Amino acid sequence: MRKTGGVSSRVTLADIAADAGVSVATASRALSGRGDLSPATRRRVLAAAQSRGYTRDPAAGGRPPGSSRLVDLVLGSFHNAYADEVTAGARSAAAAAGYDLVLTEERDIPDDDWPMRIRRRGSAGVVLGLISPTSSQLTALADAGIPVVLMDPQAETTHGLTTVRTTDHAGGVAAAEHLVRRGATRFAVVVGSPPFRYGRARSSGFRAALRESAPAAEVAQLDAQWNGASSRAAALGLLWALRPGDRLGVFACTDEMAAGIYAAAAETGRRIPDDVLIVGFDDLRAAQWLTPALTTIRQPIKEMAGAAVAALTAAAAGAPLHPRPIVLPTRLIERAST
């Protein structure tokens, strides 16, 4: 609402257009998610609408939220084993609730306007996996009444949204305790860079457990870029420097980074598990195919994705979404690498 000469009047689309410096037709297309507009123009119109407290009837453009019985799954990439697990879990949960799952890939380019595509579809809700959404992206969805659940958020800041995650810290604790039991005399933790929330939690749990169970032990930190090639390169110097009789216990914050330690061990002539004991994190299918098979911390990826979709479909039926995490437990899976 706005006031003119002491009399209140409703904010109009023309007011929003004037504030944003666009035509009424352009403002209408921006708010409804239609038309070929630049992301900057669309953001300017949405910001003007938000500052005025203007909300648009969904029927005025695009489909009303939930009318299509769709749930969107947004990931940065669908070309990896983690995404396969997430997609399988989300698809099963959506089908069980009578919804279809739409796969939306976030592209790291300025003109990627995926929130507006979701608005046009009239989705019932959005699962964001391993993504840190911007305020403008969340505003575009919130203005259309489309709820969002974050799965495995990369940062502690969650914008008051429901999140689904696993016991990352406890997983790190379990990895350290297992390596101590298996006779490791030195230790290393492979930490992902950038240092996302879950990586920090896993590393913190690992170090905390070692302070309790092996306080005098040497602990090296290897920084890698969340992939096997980078972890291999980071580990080579440490593995070359192993002394006779050393048993190095390595905890890698993902299975993929653990596979890089396998490559480094082969290159330096170190035997697994005689010289190097390795624990990963994820329990993706490929963990069993490594030689020897990888001991790892299983996070229930399919179940996490299913819980995120279930929260959204329940919200579509009228249940509240709470700004607190849904936490599913990790579990140590012991195999031949330790």
Order of alpha helices (4+ residues) and beta strands (2+ residues): beta-beta-alpha-alpha-alpha-beta-alpha-beta-alpha-beta-alpha-beta-beta-alpha-beta-alpha-beta-alpha-beta-alpha-beta-beta-alpha-beta-beta
